[in-house]
Amino acid sequence: MKVIRDLADFPVLPHAVVTSGTFDGVHLGHQKIIERLLEITRATNGQSVVVTYWPHPRLVLQAQDQSSLQLLSTIDERIEQLATFPIDYLLIIPFTQEFAGLTSEAYIRKILLATIQTKVFVIGYDHRFGKGREGSFAYLQQHAPAFGFQVEEIPARDIDHVAVSSTKIRKALESGNIATANAYLERPYSLSGTVVRGRQLGRTIGYPTANIVVSDLHKLIPGQGIYAVQVKVNNQVYGGMLSIGTNPTVGGTEQTIEVNIFSFNQDIYEQEITIYFIAYIREERNLPGLEALKEQLHQDQDSALALLNQTK
């Protein structure tokens, strides 16, 4: 998959089959659209093109309310997720106020025709485009012959039968329902961050943790609790257990993300690591002292190991 970030760099294609969207999370619903895109590409001996946008449109259109936006994937994660499909080209368009002001006709002429030379445009049944989301499948059906390309809509029954949406996945993650989120994503939910120095209390009771600061401010953090996770460090994957919470047993007040990596003893301060959420273990608890915390962590480790073994 060739990633292109500048419209001027897009090549001339003889038969471009195109779809577009934010594709946050690249979940099962998105995958239905991509699968159809690839089917048409194979049938027509064409070139598959996925168009997406960064930053997320809401960060531009609702700039005053950015704190409420929580993304399932950063742009780098989205690229990695889309690269698992045999897509030929990924065009990432910078989403700016100027771009948001394009009418639906201007979008078609500038992006679909002048830049990509689209021959087939594939969209989900609820896809909208252009200024104020004025463009629709009905508009495309009406004008596609004049523009010289075909348009295909993926009907609601083909997408909705998987009963998945980015909103449902976000709600599942916020409630700690990792099993549902992972099923909708068809992979473990992940987040990446930099390891920073914490209070180092875990070392005193035999459970040292890596404290993580998430790289992207808009990346969704799952709900508070204890999780069984996999941790990628320097391209090696380890098992672990992770806590998202305030650590009330030791007088904590601010939320932290801390992971105890099993069978691991390396200095990774200031390094970026990736966490893959495998299963939810329990809610955060205020325990009566360090000995009780140590015993609880021992139980959590047993639970995490059992859950991780189930995924092998």
PAGU-310858 format. One record per residue (C-alpha): residue number from 1; residue in one letter; chain; z, y, x. Coordinates in steps of 0.05 Angstrom, whole numbers. Layout:
N
<NUM, "a", "A", <Z, Y, X>>
...
END
This chain:
312
<1, "m", "A", <0, 0, 0>>
<2, "k", "A", <-22, 66, 30>>
<3, "v", "A", <26, 123, 14>>
<4, "i", "A", <-6, 192, 6>>
<5, "r", "A", <34, 256, -4>>
<6, "d", "A", <-21, 308, -2>>
<7, "l", "A", <-76, 313, -54>>
<8, "a", "A", <-124, 335, 0>>
<9, "d", "A", <-114, 269, 37>>
<10, "f", "A", <-134, 224, -21>>
<11, "p", "A", <-197, 184, -6>>
<12, "v", "A", <-260, 179, -48>>
<13, "l", "A", <-254, 113, -87>>
<14, "p", "A", <-312, 78, -122>>
<15, "h", "A", <-270, 51, -180>>
<16, "a", "A", <-199, 77, -185>>
<17, "v", "A", <-153, 44, -236>>
<18, "v", "A", <-94, 91, -245>>
<19, "t", "A", <-25, 96, -276>>
<20, "s", "A", <27, 150, -270>>
<21, "g", "A", <101, 162, -282>>
<22, "t", "A", <168, 174, -250>>
<23, "f", "A", <181, 99, -244>>
<24, "d", "A", <255, 110, -231>>
<25, "g", "A", <283, 41, -214>>
<26, "v", "A", <216, 5, -222>>
<27, "h", "A", <248, -38, -275>>
<28, "l", "A", <218, -92, -320>>
<29, "g", "A", <187, -41, -367>>
<30, "h", "A", <152, -7, -309>>
<31, "q", "A", <131, -74, -281>>
<32, "k", "A", <94, -90, -346>>
<33, "i", "A", <51, -28, -336>>
<34, "i", "A", <39, -44, -262>>
<35, "e", "A", <20, -116, -278>>
<36, "r", "A", <-32, -92, -328>>
<37, "l", "A", <-58, -41, -277>>
<38, "l", "A", <-68, -97, -227>>
<39, "e", "A", <-101, -143, -278>>
<40, "i", "A", <-153, -89, -294>>
<41, "t", "A", <-162, -75, -219>>
<42, "r", "A", <-178, -148, -205>>
<43, "a", "A", <-224, -154, -265>>
<44, "t", "A", <-264, -93, -245>>
<45, "n", "A", <-261, -102, -170>>
<46, "g", "A", <-229, -34, -167>>
<47, "q", "A", <-174, 1, -129>>
<48, "s", "A", <-104, 7, -158>>
<49, "v", "A", <-70, 75, -156>>
<50, "v", "A", <1, 92, -176>>
<51, "v", "A", <17, 166, -184>>
<52, "t", "A", <89, 188, -182>>
<53, "y", "A", <128, 253, -171>>
<54, "w", "A", <182, 279, -126>>
<55, "p", "A", <230, 311, -136>>
<56, "h", "A", <246, 283, -204>>
<57, "p", "A", <216, 330, -257>>
<58, "r", "A", <284, 344, -287>>
<59, "l", "A", <308, 374, -222>>
<60, "v", "A", <254, 426, -230>>
<61, "l", "A", <250, 435, -305>>
<62, "q", "A", <326, 433, -317>>
<63, "a", "A", <350, 463, -251>>
<64, "q", "A", <412, 491, -285>>
<65, "d", "A", <436, 421, -303>>
<66, "q", "A", <422, 382, -240>>
<67, "s", "A", <492, 352, -236>>
<68, "s", "A", <478, 308, -297>>
<69, "l", "A", <417, 274, -266>>
<70, "q", "A", <432, 206, -236>>
<71, "l", "A", <374, 168, -206>>
<72, "l", "A", <366, 93, -200>>
<73, "s", "A", <323, 101, -138>>
<74, "t", "A", <310, 153, -84>>
<75, "i", "A", <237, 166, -66>>
<76, "d", "A", <243, 120, -5>>
<77, "e", "A", <272, 65, -49>>
<78, "r", "A", <217, 75, -100>>
<79, "i", "A", <165, 67, -45>>
<80, "e", "A", <198, 3, -22>>
<81, "q", "A", <202, -24, -93>>
<82, "l", "A", <130, -8, -109>>
<83, "a", "A", <107, -38, -43>>
<84, "t", "A", <129, -107, -68>>
<85, "f", "A", <67, -105, -113>>
<86, "p", "A", <-5, -109, -85>>
<87, "i", "A", <-18, -36, -102>>
<88, "d", "A", <-73, -3, -60>>
<89, "y", "A", <-50, 70, -62>>
<90, "l", "A", <13, 107, -80>>
<91, "l", "A", <3, 182, -90>>
<92, "i", "A", <67, 222, -89>>
<93, "i", "A", <56, 291, -119>>
<94, "p", "A", <106, 346, -103>>
<95, "f", "A", <134, 366, -171>>
<96, "t", "A", <139, 442, -170>>
<97, "q", "A", <141, 497, -223>>
<98, "e", "A", <67, 509, -210>>
<99, "f", "A", <51, 436, -221>>
<100, "a", "A", <94, 434, -284>>
<101, "g", "A", <52, 491, -312>>
<102, "l", "A", <-13, 451, -311>>
<103, "t", "A", <-40, 439, -381>>
<104, "s", "A", <-59, 368, -399>>
<105, "e", "A", <-133, 385, -390>>
<106, "a", "A", <-119, 417, -322>>
<107, "y", "A", <-79, 356, -301>>
<108, "i", "A", <-136, 310, -320>>
<109, "r", "A", <-188, 353, -284>>
<110, "k", "A", <-148, 368, -221>>
<111, "i", "A", <-110, 302, -211>>
<112, "l", "A", <-146, 246, -248>>
<113, "l", "A", <-217, 270, -236>>
<114, "a", "A", <-223, 318, -176>>
<115, "t", "A", <-171, 281, -133>>
<116, "i", "A", <-172, 208, -154>>
<117, "q", "A", <-241, 200, -188>>
<118, "t", "A", <-207, 158, -242>>
<119, "k", "A", <-248, 105, -277>>
<120, "v", "A", <-192, 73, -318>>
<121, "f", "A", <-125, 106, -335>>
<122, "v", "A", <-69, 59, -357>>
<123, "i", "A", <-7, 88, -390>>
<124, "g", "A", <55, 64, -427>>
<125, "y", "A", <57, 77, -502>>
<126, "d", "A", <106, 135, -495>>
<127, "h", "A", <76, 169, -434>>
<128, "r", "A", <66, 244, -438>>
<129, "f", "A", <36, 291, -387>>
<130, "g", "A", <17, 364, -376>>
<131, "k", "A", <54, 428, -392>>
<132, "g", "A", <108, 417, -444>>
<133, "r", "A", <89, 343, -446>>
<134, "e", "A", <30, 362, -490>>
<135, "g", "A", <-15, 306, -466>>
<136, "s", "A", <-13, 239, -502>>
<137, "f", "A", <-52, 175, -512>>
<138, "a", "A", <-84, 205, -574>>
<139, "y", "A", <-108, 265, -532>>
<140, "l", "A", <-135, 218, -479>>
<141, "q", "A", <-171, 175, -530>>
<142, "q", "A", <-204, 236, -559>>
<143, "h", "A", <-226, 267, -493>>
<144, "a", "A", <-235, 208, -446>>
<145, "p", "A", <-310, 197, -461>>
<146, "a", "A", <-324, 269, -443>>
<147, "f", "A", <-284, 263, -379>>
<148, "g", "A", <-320, 198, -361>>
<149, "f", "A", <-263, 148, -356>>
<150, "q", "A", <-232, 95, -399>>
<151, "v", "A", <-160, 96, -422>>
<152, "e", "A", <-115, 38, -440>>
<153, "e", "A", <-46, 43, -471>>
<154, "i", "A", <6, -11, -460>>
<155, "p", "A", <32, -21, -531>>
<156, "a", "A", <105, -16, -550>>
<157, "r", "A", <109, -90, -566>>
<158, "d", "A", <90, -107, -493>>
<159, "i", "A", <142, -61, -463>>
<160, "d", "A", <198, -60, -514>>
<161, "h", "A", <204, -136, -519>>
<162, "v", "A", <238, -136, -452>>
<163, "a", "A", <289, -88, -483>>
<164, "v", "A", <297, -47, -419>>
<165, "s", "A", <297, 26, -401>>
<166, "s", "A", <324, 69, -345>>
<167, "t", "A", <376, 96, -393>>
<168, "k", "A", <402, 25, -409>>
<169, "i", "A", <406, 9, -336>>
<170, "r", "A", <445, 72, -320>>
<171, "k", "A", <494, 57, -376>>
<172, "a", "A", <503, -14, -351>>
<173, "l", "A", <517, 10, -280>>
<174, "e", "A", <565, 64, -303>>
<175, "s", "A", <606, 11, -340>>
<176, "g", "A", <605, -38, -282>>
<177, "n", "A", <558, -85, -318>>
<178, "i", "A", <521, -106, -255>>
<179, "a", "A", <494, -170, -285>>
<180, "t", "A", <455, -133, -339>>
<181, "a", "A", <430, -79, -292>>
<182, "n", "A", <406, -129, -241>>
<183, "a", "A", <371, -171, -294>>
<184, "y", "A", <334, -109, -319>>
<185, "l", "A", <315, -90, -248>>
<186, "e", "A", <299, -161, -226>>
<187, "r", "A", <337, -148, -162>>
<188, "p", "A", <406, -125, -141>>
<189, "y", "A", <420, -51, -151>>
<190, "s", "A", <428, -17, -84>>
<191, "l", "A", <451, 47, -52>>
<192, "s", "A", <450, 72, 19>>
<193, "g", "A", <497, 118, 56>>
<194, "t", "A", <527, 138, 122>>
<195, "v", "A", <591, 107, 148>>
<196, "v", "A", <645, 160, 161>>
<197, "r", "A", <717, 157, 184>>
<198, "g", "A", <769, 147, 130>>
<199, "r", "A", <844, 139, 129>>
<200, "q", "A", <838, 71, 163>>
<201, "l", "A", <895, 42, 120>>
<202, "g", "A", <856, -22, 110>>
<203, "r", "A", <862, -40, 183>>
<204, "t", "A", <938, -41, 176>>
<205, "i", "A", <936, -97, 124>>
<206, "g", "A", <879, -137, 154>>
<207, "y", "A", <822, -111, 110>>
<208, "p", "A", <785, -56, 149>>
<209, "t", "A", <733, -18, 108>>
<210, "a", "A", <672, 24, 122>>
<211, "n", "A", <676, 89, 83>>
<212, "i", "A", <607, 109, 57>>
<213, "v", "A", <579, 177, 39>>
<214, "v", "A", <517, 166, -4>>
<215, "s", "A", <455, 199, 25>>
<216, "d", "A", <425, 226, -40>>
<217, "l", "A", <469, 270, -84>>
<218, "h", "A", <432, 248, -146>>
<219, "k", "A", <436, 173, -133>>
<220, "l", "A", <475, 138, -188>>
<221, "i", "A", <542, 109, -166>>
<222, "p", "A", <565, 49, -207>>
<223, "g", "A", <630, 54, -246>>
<224, "q", "A", <698, 48, -212>>
<225, "g", "A", <720, -22, -194>>
<226, "i", "A", <716, -78, -143>>
<227, "y", "A", <648, -111, -130>>
<228, "a", "A", <620, -170, -92>>
<229, "v", "A", <564, -141, -49>>
<230, "q", "A", <515, -155, 6>>
<231, "v", "A", <512, -104, 62>>
<232, "k", "A", <451, -91, 107>>
<233, "v", "A", <471, -66, 176>>
<234, "n", "A", <418, -60, 230>>
<235, "n", "A", <371, -105, 190>>
<236, "q", "A", <425, -160, 185>>
<237, "v", "A", <455, -177, 117>>
<238, "y", "A", <529, -194, 109>>
<239, "g", "A", <573, -211, 50>>
<240, "g", "A", <628, -163, 30>>
<241, "m", "A", <672, -133, -24>>
<242, "l", "A", <667, -61, -43>>
<243, "s", "A", <715, -12, -78>>
<244, "i", "A", <693, 49, -117>>
<245, "g", "A", <755, 88, -138>>
<246, "t", "A", <812, 134, -118>>
<247, "n", "A", <858, 82, -84>>
<248, "p", "A", <918, 98, -128>>
<249, "t", "A", <963, 47, -93>>
<250, "v", "A", <962, 89, -29>>
<251, "g", "A", <965, 156, -64>>
<252, "g", "A", <891, 171, -64>>
<253, "t", "A", <863, 224, -111>>
<254, "e", "A", <789, 231, -94>>
<255, "q", "A", <737, 178, -107>>
<256, "t", "A", <713, 139, -46>>
<257, "i", "A", <665, 82, -33>>
<258, "e", "A", <693, 31, 16>>
<259, "v", "A", <666, -36, 36>>
<260, "n", "A", <700, -93, 73>>
<261, "i", "A", <645, -131, 109>>
<262, "f", "A", <661, -205, 119>>
<263, "s", "A", <657, -235, 189>>
<264, "f", "A", <640, -167, 219>>
<265, "n", "A", <670, -129, 276>>
<266, "q", "A", <623, -74, 300>>
<267, "d", "A", <630, 1, 308>>
<268, "i", "A", <581, 30, 256>>
<269, "y", "A", <608, 101, 248>>
<270, "e", "A", <551, 150, 233>>
<271, "q", "A", <503, 94, 218>>
<272, "e", "A", <467, 85, 152>>
<273, "i", "A", <479, 20, 115>>
<274, "t", "A", <453, -7, 49>>
<275, "i", "A", <497, -39, -5>>
<276, "y", "A", <468, -90, -54>>
<277, "f", "A", <512, -99, -116>>
<278, "i", "A", <517, -173, -133>>
<279, "a", "A", <573, -178, -184>>
<280, "y", "A", <632, -140, -214>>
<281, "i", "A", <700, -170, -197>>
<282, "r", "A", <753, -127, -231>>
<283, "e", "A", <776, -57, -249>>
<284, "e", "A", <815, -13, -200>>
<285, "r", "A", <891, -22, -206>>
<286, "n", "A", <952, 17, -184>>
<287, "l", "A", <993, -37, -149>>
<288, "p", "A", <1067, -34, -130>>
<289, "g", "A", <1059, -25, -54>>
<290, "l", "A", <1019, -50, 6>>
<291, "e", "A", <1042, -123, 2>>
<292, "a", "A", <1017, -128, -70>>
<293, "l", "A", <953, -94, -48>>
<294, "k", "A", <944, -143, 9>>
<295, "e", "A", <953, -203, -38>>
<296, "q", "A", <904, -173, -88>>
<297, "l", "A", <853, -162, -33>>
<298, "h", "A", <860, -235, -12>>
<299, "q", "A", <844, -256, -84>>
<300, "d", "A", <786, -207, -87>>
<301, "q", "A", <758, -236, -23>>
<302, "d", "A", <761, -306, -52>>
<303, "s", "A", <727, -282, -115>>
<304, "a", "A", <673, -245, -76>>
<305, "l", "A", <658, -305, -32>>
<306, "a", "A", <651, -350, -93>>
<307, "l", "A", <604, -301, -127>>
<308, "l", "A", <562, -292, -65>>
<309, "n", "A", <556, -367, -56>>
<310, "q", "A", <527, -371, -126>>
<311, "t", "A", <470, -326, -105>>
<312, "k", "A", <448, -369, -45>>
END
